[in-house]
Amino acid sequence: MYKNIELSASLMCANWLSLKDQILSLEENDIDYMHYDIADGIYAPDFTMGSSIINTVKENTKLPGHYHLMVEEPMRLFENFDLNKNEIFTIHQETSKNLHRDLINIKNKSKVACAISPATPLENLEYVIEELDNVLVLSVNPGFKSQRLIPQTIRKIEKLKNLIEKMGLNITITADGNINKSTIPDFIKAGANILVLGSSGLFRKDATIKKSLEEIKESIDKVL
């Protein structure tokens, strides 16, 4: 954690040919979470890693998992993951037929989070928000990496933060999508506590992980 902001490294955006070295670098530079994006090619138009790959990574890192399932009926896959109370397991509001039941089941094993896509209104969380530890707000459409930021989602984070404070809840907010040194101030000002870092912020072609994180922390310093 850096100045009350937690940083989550999106494994989908890592250099898979140098994955072991990059995991070591993430640990050495105090990343808070390893972020696992799971897409099924139906809800999100791409395929990413499955449980066997993720569990192999987990055996070789001390970083807790930050799961983000972009799949239809995500609880079909839930038992494939070895979870603990330090990890965050996130399912989408749009993909679960019985959202409340699924969130309660997750809560028995890990921190529970609900994700909402850019066009999904916050009102869709009205009757489950008290069950959540975290809300993940996607600032790009679910699926591919390296998408452009949808600026309206920053307003959504601000509205969500106000709602959480009004209700007196202890819920963190994750911002996910095009998080980098230029956009970080806006996300933090809006109320984000956890930043998912991908190809534009952390796994860059023009900088090492260490250099990227130095610039990210400088960006956080401007706000805090």
Number of C-alpha atoms within 10 A of each C-alpha: 13 12 10 9 17 17 23 27 26 24 23 18 19 17 15 11 8 9 13 13 11 18 22 13 15 21 15 10 14 15 20 22 26 27 24 23 23 23 23 18 14 12 17 18 13 15 16 17 14 16 16 11 10 21 14 10 18 15 9 11 15 14 22 19 26 23 23 23 25 28 23 19 19 20 18 9 13 17 10 13 14 13 19 14 13 13 18 24 27 28 28 23 19 18 18 17 12 10 19 16 11 17 22 14 13 20 17 12 16 19 20 24 28 26 26 23 19 18 14 16 11 16 9 12 18 10 10 15 21 14 16 21 20 22 25 24 25 25 26 22 19 20 20 16 17 13 15 11 17 15 13 11 21 24 14 21 26 18 14 20 18 14 15 16 11 9 10 10 15 11 18 17 25 26 27 25 26 25 23 22 19 13 16 22 19 16 26 22 15 20 21 26 20 24 26 24 27 24 22 19 23 28 22 16 10 8 12 14 19 15 13 20 23 15 17 22 16 13 18 19 12 9 12 12
